Amino acid sequence: LSTPKKTRPRALQWRMPAMVDTIPKAMEYALEKELKKRALKRCDEFVRAFVDCSRGRTVSVVWACRDKSKSMNECLHQYTTAEHLEQIKLSYLQQQQQEKDGKHKDVLQQS
């Protein structure tokens, strides 16, 4: 038995450098956290509606706020896809490369 090979979404395959897989785990975790932060910001109205509905409830939140929970989760899922994470990783790598190129230029100018 072989394990399935991890592939990128087809739409992004041609744009993604092979370096995406070389991001350190700690940075990958930070980028995932950033993705969730952005999603929460974009879905703020749905999150607030759910929080307002659930305020003062315990077990009844499950059925009383089901529609608001569903709306919130649909919004969050829309912004936390693998494609969005790949875009954030690519942006990070581009920024790292620009910083590296800038340092390289500084060294050449000093020589």
KOLDREN-127337 format. One line per 4 residues: for each residue x, y, z of N, C-alpha, C. Coordinates in steps of 0.1 Angstrom, whole numbers, plus 5000, padded with zeros to 4 digits. Last residue first. Layout:
BEGIN
X:Y:Z:X:Y:Z:X:Y:Z ~ ... $
This chain:
BEGIN
5301:5463:4985:5314:5457:4979:5321:5467:4971 ~ 5277:5474:4989:5288:5477:4999:5301:5472:4994 ~ 5261:5464:4969:5264:5478:4969:5276:5482:4978 ~ 5259:5437:4977:5266:5440:4965:5270:5455:4964 $
5244:5440:5000:5257:5434:5001:5265:5438:4989 ~ 5220:5450:4990:5228:5458:4999:5242:5453:5000 ~ 5212:5428:4974:5215:5441:4968:5224:5450:4977 ~ 5206:5410:4995:5216:5407:4985:5221:5420:4978 $
5185:5423:5007:5197:5421:5015:5209:5418:5005 ~ 5166:5421:4986:5170:5434:4991:5183:5433:4999 ~ 5163:5393:4984:5169:5400:4973:5173:5414:4977 ~ 5151:5388:5009:5164:5382:5006:5171:5390:4994 $
5127:5402:5006:5137:5406:5017:5151:5401:5014 ~ 5117:5388:4985:5120:5402:4983:5129:5407:4994 ~ 5114:5363:4997:5123:5364:4986:5126:5378:4983 ~ 5094:5369:5016:5107:5364:5021:5118:5366:5010 $
5073:5376:4999:5079:5386:5008:5092:5382:5013 ~ 5069:5351:4987:5073:5362:4979:5079:5373:4988 ~ 5061:5336:5010:5073:5332:5003:5078:5344:4994 ~ 5037:5349:5016:5048:5349:5026:5061:5346:5019 $
5022:5343:4993:5025:5357:4996:5037:5358:5006 ~ 5021:5316:4995:5028:5321:4984:5031:5336:4987 ~ 5005:5314:5018:5018:5309:5018:5027:5315:5007 ~ 4982:5326:5009:4989:5332:5020:5003:5327:5021 $
4975:5307:4989:4977:5321:4986:4985:5328:4997 ~ 4970:5284:5005:4981:5284:4995:4985:5299:4991 ~ 4947:5293:5019:4960:5290:5026:4972:5290:5017 ~ 4929:5294:4997:4933:5307:5005:4946:5305:5013 $
4929:5267:4990:4933:5277:4981:4937:5290:4988 ~ 4917:5255:5012:4931:5252:5009:4937:5262:4999 ~ 4897:5279:5029:4899:5268:5020:4914:5266:5018 ~ 4884:5298:5045:4894:5290:5050:4897:5277:5042 $
4862:5312:5034:4875:5319:5035:4886:5311:5041 ~ 4841:5294:5036:4843:5301:5023:4857:5307:5023 ~ 4839:5288:5062:4845:5278:5053:4848:5284:5039 ~ 4827:5311:5072:4841:5308:5076:4847:5298:5066 $
4801:5309:5060:4810:5320:5057:4824:5317:5060 ~ 4792:5285:5071:4793:5286:5057:4803:5298:5053 ~ 4792:5293:5099:4802:5283:5094:4803:5283:5079 ~ 4772:5312:5098:4785:5316:5103:4795:5306:5097 $
4750:5297:5091:4754:5308:5083:4769:5312:5086 ~ 4749:5279:5112:4751:5274:5099:4756:5285:5090 ~ 4743:5296:5133:4756:5288:5133:4759:5283:5119 ~ 4718:5305:5126:4729:5315:5127:4743:5308:5127 $
4704:5281:5127:4705:5289:5114:4716:5298:5114 ~ 4707:5274:5155:4711:5265:5144:4713:5273:5131 ~ 4699:5285:5179:4708:5293:5170:4713:5285:5158 ~ 4683:5266:5191:4678:5279:5190:4686:5288:5180 $
4697:5242:5192:4686:5243:5183:4681:5257:5181 ~ 4720:5249:5207:4721:5240:5196:4709:5241:5187 ~ 4712:5264:5229:4719:5271:5218:4720:5262:5205 ~ 4703:5249:5250:4693:5253:5239:4700:5260:5227 $
4724:5246:5268:4721:5235:5258:4712:5240:5247 ~ 4725:5278:5272:4734:5267:5274:4731:5257:5264 ~ 4724:5314:5268:4719:5301:5266:4729:5290:5270 ~ 4735:5339:5270:4725:5336:5280:4719:5322:5278 $
4741:5341:5235:4743:5348:5248:4732:5344:5258 ~ 4735:5332:5210:4739:5322:5220:4741:5328:5234 ~ 4729:5355:5196:4719:5345:5198:4722:5335:5209 ~ 4754:5368:5196:4742:5374:5202:4731:5364:5205 $
4769:5349:5182:4772:5352:5196:4761:5358:5203 ~ 4756:5350:5157:4756:5338:5164:4759:5340:5179 ~ 4762:5377:5150:4748:5372:5151:4747:5359:5159 ~ 4790:5377:5150:4783:5385:5160:4768:5380:5161 $
4794:5360:5128:4799:5356:5141:4792:5364:5152 ~ 4783:5376:5107:4777:5363:5110:4781:5358:5124 ~ 4799:5399:5108:4785:5400:5110:4778:5387:5114 ~ 4825:5388:5102:4822:5394:5115:4807:5395:5118 $
4839:5375:5082:4826:5370:5086:4821:5376:5099 ~ 4863:5388:5080:4854:5389:5069:4840:5384:5072 ~ 4874:5380:5105:4872:5395:5102:4862:5396:5091 ~ 4876:5353:5102:4867:5358:5113:4864:5373:5110 $
4895:5353:5081:4882:5347:5079:4872:5353:5090 ~ 4918:5363:5094:4912:5370:5083:4897:5366:5080 ~ 4922:5343:5113:4919:5357:5117:4913:5365:5106 ~ 4927:5321:5096:4915:5321:5105:4912:5335:5110 $
4952:5330:5085:4940:5327:5077:4927:5327:5085 ~ 4967:5331:5108:4964:5344:5101:4952:5342:5092 ~ 4969:5304:5114:4963:5313:5123:4959:5326:5117 ~ 4984:5297:5092:4970:5291:5093:4963:5300:5103 $
5008:5310:5097:5000:5314:5085:4986:5309:5086 ~ 5016:5297:5120:5013:5311:5121:5005:5316:5109 ~ 5020:5271:5109:5010:5273:5120:5006:5288:5121 ~ 5042:5278:5093:5029:5273:5087:5018:5274:5097 $
5060:5284:5112:5055:5295:5103:5042:5291:5097 ~ 5064:5259:5123:5060:5270:5132:5054:5281:5123 ~ 5074:5244:5101:5061:5241:5107:5056:5253:5116 ~ 5088:5263:5073:5089:5257:5086:5075:5255:5093 $
5082:5255:5040:5079:5265:5050:5080:5258:5064 ~ 5085:5238:5019:5096:5240:5027:5094:5251:5038 ~ 5064:5238:5002:5065:5227:5011:5077:5228:5021 ~ 5069:5260:4986:5058:5261:4996:5059:5249:5006 $
5089:5255:4967:5093:5259:4980:5082:5260:4991 ~ 5078:5251:4943:5081:5239:4950:5084:5243:4965 ~ 5054:5277:4937:5067:5272:4936:5069:5259:4945 ~ 5024:5277:4920:5030:5275:4933:5044:5270:4931 $
5012:5279:4895:5017:5291:4901:5026:5288:4913 ~ 5002:5254:4888:5012:5260:4879:5018:5272:4885 ~ 4983:5249:4909:4995:5241:4907:5005:5248:4899 ~ 4958:5262:4912:4970:5269:4917:4983:5261:4914 $
4939:5245:4901:4940:5259:4896:4952:5266:4901 ~ 4942:5221:4915:4947:5222:4901:4948:5236:4897 ~ 4956:5223:4948:4944:5224:4939:4949:5227:4925 ~ 4983:5199:4952:4977:5213:4954:4965:5213:4945 $
4986:5167:4968:4986:5176:4956:4979:5189:4960 ~ 5002:5141:4983:4995:5154:4986:4997:5163:4974 ~ 4996:5108:4974:5005:5120:4973:4997:5132:4975 ~ 4987:5082:4996:4983:5091:4985:4992:5104:4985 $
5009:5055:5003:5001:5067:5008:4998:5076:4996 ~ 5005:5022:4992:5012:5034:4992:5003:5045:4997 ~ 5008:4988:5000:5000:5000:5000:5009:5012:5000 $
